[in-house]
Amino acid sequence: MSVSRRVVYQREFRVTPVWMWVLQRLSGVALGPLVLFHIWAPGGRNAFLNAILLALVVAHGYSGLRRIVNMTQWAATVMGGALAWAAIVAALGILILLGTA
């Protein structure tokens, strides 16, 4: 049975979903080698690599921001901030990708 909230020391917290925990870990592990490959790639103009890197940065940042604050009274505010951050980074990244294509 999945639990979405817990009470610890009389404070209520949201439990991080498993999919978000896994996404945070996998994207964090994949970012290092991809950034190195991006640096070593001639000219850094590989649009496919840049698109994958952008998707990983957005996923890693979103899941990280969502996991920062688990207290329920801040959950909606943090989710809004995480979505806004992801949208801004994705939009700027797409503009960069369109410029390199």
KAJO-V51608 format. One record per helix or strand. SS is the DSSP state (a for helix, b for strand). FROM is the first residue (numbers start at 1). TO is the last residue. Records with the same first field share a line. If there is no record, write none. Layout:
# KAJO-V51608
SS->FROM-TO ; FROM-TO
This chain:
# KAJO-V51608
b->5-8 ; 11-14 ; 71-71
a->18-40 ; 42-44 ; 47-68 ; 72-100
